[in-house]
């Protein structure tokens, strides 16, 4: 399996999970603009810091498993993980926050009824 295939599966799982979590979060879901800004920031930071780490020899990739496209010294496949995180984590946070609100509201309603 190439790095690109592994990255594609990872991002696909994050996107599907984010969609499900966003549906669970309802109207309290993560804002698309905030997620997009986070993706842009993480791509820029990944390009900068991975280039520095690769240039200093902290790690390297096996070239036969890479697509061959690089941003700086960072291979394109290296950007999948921050992108997946930027997509998945806000959706998870919104779903958990919605669940917490429902528990708090349910507890308040039950106390008021008694």
N, C-alpha and C positions, 0 to 999 in steps of 0.2 A: 504494500500500500504506500502510495506517495504522500508527501506532506499535504499536497493540495487535496487529495481525497479525504484524508483525515480532517483537515480544516473544514472542508465542505460539509461533512457529516456533523461536525461540532457546531458550526454556524446554523445548519438546518435544524438541529435539535434545539438550539437556543431560540430560534425564531418561532418554531412550533410551540415550545413551552411558553414563550412570551405572549403569543396569541391566546392560548388557553388561559393564562394568568390574567391577561387584560380583560377577557370576557368575565372572569370571576370577579375582577375588581369593579366592573360596571362603570359608572360615571366617574369614579375616582381613579381611573387608570392613569398611567404615566403620560406626560405631554410629549407628543411626537417631536416638537421643536427642541425640547430639552434633551431628548434622546439623541437627536441629530447633532446638536451642538457637542454633546459628550462624545459621540463617535468621531467627530472631526478633531476634537482636542486629543483624544486618545491615539488616533492615527498619527497626528503630528508628533506627539510625545514618543510614540513607539518608533517612528522613523528616526528621531534624534537619538534616543537612548540606545536603541538596538544597534544603530550604526556605530556609536561610540564603543559599546561592549564588543561588537564583532571586530572592530578595528584594533582594540587592545588585546584581542585573543581570548576573551573570557569564554567564548563558545563559538562553534561553527556548525554548519549544516553540510550533510553529505550532498554534493552537487547532483548526483544521479537521481535523487529523489525530489529535486526542486523543479519548478516550472521554468525558472530562469529569469523571471521578472523581479527586479529589485527596486526599492525606493531607498536611496542612499546605499548602504551595504545590507540592509534588511531585506530578506526575501519576501515576496508578496504573501506567502503562506503564513508568515509570522504575524500578520495583522488580523488574522481570523479570531484569535483569542480575545484581544481587547474589544473588537467589534461585537463578538458574541456576549461578552460581559456587559457592554454598554446597552445592549438590546434586552438581555434577560434580567439583569438585576433591578432596574426600575420597575419592570412589570411584576417581579416577585415582591418588591417592597410595597407596591400599590395593592396587590392582592392580600398581603399580610396585614396591611393597615386597614383595609376594608373588613377583613375578618375580625380584627381587634375591635373596630368600631361596632360591628354587629354584636359581638360579645358584650361590650359595655352597654350598648343600647338595650340589649335583651335583658341584662341584669337590672338596669334601671327600670324597665317596664315591669319586670316581675316584682321588684320591691315596691313600686308604686301601687300595683294591683292588690297587694296584701295589706 
